[in-house]
Amino acid sequence: MASISQRNRVLLVIQTICLVLVFTFSAAINAKQLSSVKEQVSISAWLANEEEPDLAAKFYVNEQVKLYIEVSTPTWFSAGTRISYIDVPNAIVKQSNQLATNYTTREKGQTWSKQRWEITLFAQQVGRYEIPPTTVSVTVADENRQKLALEFVTPRIMFEAVTPTELADPSKPWFSATKARIHQTWQKSDDVLKVGDSITRTVMIDATDTLSIFLPSTISTDSTEYYQNFAAPNQLSDQQSRGSYHAKRVEQRTYVVQKGGELVFPEQQFVWWNSKTKTQQVLTLPEHRFQIKHTFVSFVQQYQKAIVVALSALGGAIILIGWMIRYYRHRPLPELACLLNLLRLQHWPQVRAVVYQRLRNKTGLLALSGYQAHDQWQRHSQQLQTEVTSRYVVTWIWFQMKNRANKSRKFVFKCLNL
């Protein structure tokens, strides 16, 4: 019995040793196969501008930056690759597609299967950026058509974001894109606008290779003395197509007119950087004008100060005229008032009498021809003697006569009450 028990223990030890050798040999073979397959899989990651793949790792702020991660194998992929989440401080990271792009190439007579990931980044401020190593999970087939799961890590990638020299002034907002346009529409509540009517303004700005959060606000939300401003919620949308982002921002404002006259919306300009042509460009909203008619109430409200002043002046003038009428009812009119009244009635004999009265009071002379010797005075003096003369001649002579030393007493001419 003792010999049998000892024999069993020997057999157990031999079996254990055999199992250990089998597992060790199998693991070595699997490790060798895994190493062999892993050597046949290549991975690469790089930054590129879609239009210029060989561009150096320097980009502009808010410009679309493409990160490519590509896995290649001479066999085939048993499943889709997966990449870990990418987080870059001060940058927006967008994954253009949820699945990698599959394609094949032929290199040195051998066919390679490839899967490429495309990730889009937008640097939000000036500075140096670091894309951390990214884990890529790959499943490929070995020579025996067995699935092998592998993991790779991309290298650390650095790039720099700068501001275009033309846009270095921080007080001037701008955005980056490859295409951009702006459009506005106007809708009036009535064909003929008046105070209290409304105007609806809609502005749409859309751009390619950017995000809607980078697009500028186009319409102010402030009210003025000319209108009340009511804002609808802004509409921001981003669409992705073939690796490019198309951003759109729509703003709508309703203006309720408060004052009559001309309502002017001035021209507006928005600067943007064309990352394709590397040039500064401008979007323009043209000036727009509206003619607003008054209602009675709005007219009074807008011109109430002027109306009060005008009514006060009119009332004062009426009072002054009434006082003058009462005052001069039993008194002679001033010489000039008398002359103007006679000219209005075209009573020429009385006109001449008043002119001679002024001549005598101012100069002491009795004849007009003796006042001045120059031709124009003599000619107008002769015209005054005609039966019908002109108002211009009379008023010219009247204001030409100035005071001189008067040796005679002042002659008072009583104007007729006409």
Steps between C-alpha positions, in 0.01 A plus 500: 500500500779737579662438163171569317449829681853609420451408135184716485684796642772465239239484222328812637826693503577388143153608384537839666840553339355406161209738537735785599719426200196492268363830628842662487559379148150615392547844656834537332348406166209746553736777606714435196193503275368816668836670466518394137152635424563818697811567296287485189255763626610861469340809652561866423351831615552846357352846474410629159312770327260341256622723218869485595594163653865595539435822688710552813332462841402866528139608464283803560267548794151355431628338182390145427790263578484138385654215702535173308560160665561215256545125561637271226537122473599264217228255610155631580301649784270263683313792661499876501773690682422709805675807634499646850345838583721796407502806725709809421481797743377830342396318183173359369536139382247359254497150355398545138380141457391239752669227294840480340537519123601166344709476184787300350826589332761297318859558605796308358274235360319444828144599585448693823170544678467837668264673739526875547348714774444873452470731800443875471642751748441873543757687710324778688795716598860574412760257637657155475279193510572139583291207378560221756580141395187326377428132553389315185338157531537278192370153414677327210523146361817297518629253243265235635200734470482533875394831656766683695420807714782754515549843658721780378575848632555797271789737570451836670429770237575872542372797303477876539209740451569858395302811406531640144706818493215686331268413791735564791273771647305322778220760488393381154312168510545252214452135414679249280345302213559396140170645375257747654197701397234717661141571400216705648128536436248765610128454559267794566164480676358747245608633162480858632664504840381726779576533868395183681564268204765229511799397288641147522866459411664161446876462449665170408874445498641163393856377458697188412771333710403670822245467781190711563628609843780690325263698273446858619175650623367717217210699651492705818232422758485859628197724456531866394279806504388404148389141569444232760713192430355152561742210445414144403732220622812466285518184290841328486558188294799291390492238229778263405548377145802320357728610779404867488280693738235743376396752763196727492376775731156658457391807697159666489387830646162674494506880517185684615532855366477780758574815296410632159743616234785307343614186679856401402673170566869570429739281304677227699822315423631171639863398459596137439819313419502280191712206616515365145641811330662640818337840448280734702151547356189693595128419504274805458140569594391802291328805644119490499254790535129521577265797483266508799179704496361668808170446674347806663602382845856413394538835324396688813726285719804538276465876441330603824777741597500667158120513504498665844759756387312569176164540678661724760658714228172512310311600814758766578481632144119519517517686830766737362302569183184563702686741725652681199159531336352653814805722554515641146124530460517864617869564424696538174674188372882488489643629175611158374165337586323784327722460190445121479125543537493760223715280273262209558204721397706656218404856606791661320433869583499419872812286448687796354381720788635258758835477313534879494406514868788263576735705278418816688522341844834328423674770295301821510487493115189550291619342171621144454745599228698710749570205734751307286660565165579146376310363204298225673357744754411753234339231283289360785406852609360570151313167502336592831348806335308291246139426555561127557830379644631173641514385860871423455583862404305637794656270760849555354468878531348465848791306646766707319403812689711552813496763771675831428526825695141622505457873538126497452240367739379146458199472277232258620300325234178345614442173322154436371297241687451252217 
